[in-house]
Amino acid sequence: MKIRRVVLFIFVFSNVSFSQIDTTNWYPLQIGNMWQFCYGIYPVYYFYKEVIGDTIMPNKKTYAIITDGENIRYERNHNNEFVYSYNKSDSSEYILYDFISSDGTFWERPYEDLFWGLQVTKIEFNDYSMKNTAYKYYDWVRIDSSNNGVDTIWNAMIDVYPTRIAQG
């Protein structure tokens, strides 16, 4: 009977411990989460985004308050499928990241001349976690119809690197 309790305790404890970590989440927006980005080769420039709070906006949806040290943005993760960005000028929102569409999917961004989309999903070795990790690469897209037919051009902005988001 004592062994049964110990085995049951270990089983319950191991399930509770590991259930706290969701490694399937692409873009967690809990207060205190921070992302660091870098671009350039020499010199390398760094910037960050940090979740500093949350708020309910006029459209009655809850958004994370995100700062890069100078600007404030409002974003929300909907069911780990889409990340929406809130536009204060007209109380609308647009898709920032789409985690469920297939590679090569792009969409219009309001107030921009280019499209934005999911270029490719890759599995790569992560030096920090020491394991293979899924990454989604988001980039600008331009539709060029000036030549023979329509051409989709990924990485349409010179010297702008794709945004790479790691799962987990």
C-alpha positions, 0 to 999 in steps of 0.5 A: 500500500505504501509503494502504491502511494509513492508511485501515485505521488510521483505520477501526479507530481510529475504531471503537475510539474511538467504541465506548467511549461507549454513548449507549443506556444509561439508567442507568449504575452505574459507580463515580464516576457522579453524578446531580444532582436539583432540585425546587421553584421558589423556592427550588430544592433540590438533591440528588444520588446518587453511585455510591461502590462495588459489593458482592455482596449475600446474594442473590448479585447485584452491586449498586452502592452509592449514597449521597445524602450521608446514606443508602446504597442498593443498585441494579443495572442488569439489561441496561439494561432494569430497575434493581432496588433491594435491600431489606436488611430482607428481602433482596428486590429491587424494580423501580425503573426499567423501560426497556422497558415502554410508556408508562403502565406501572406496578407495585407498590412494596413497603411503599408505598401507591402504585404507581410507573411509567413515565408517558411517554417524550419526545424533548426538546432537551438544553441541555447536549449541544445535541441532542435526547435521549430522556427517561423520566418516572417518577412515583407512581400512585394507583388511585382507585375511589371514583367512577364506575369506576377512575381512574389518577391520575399524579403522585399525591403533591402537590409531588413532581415526576416523576423524569426520566432521560435516555438516554445 
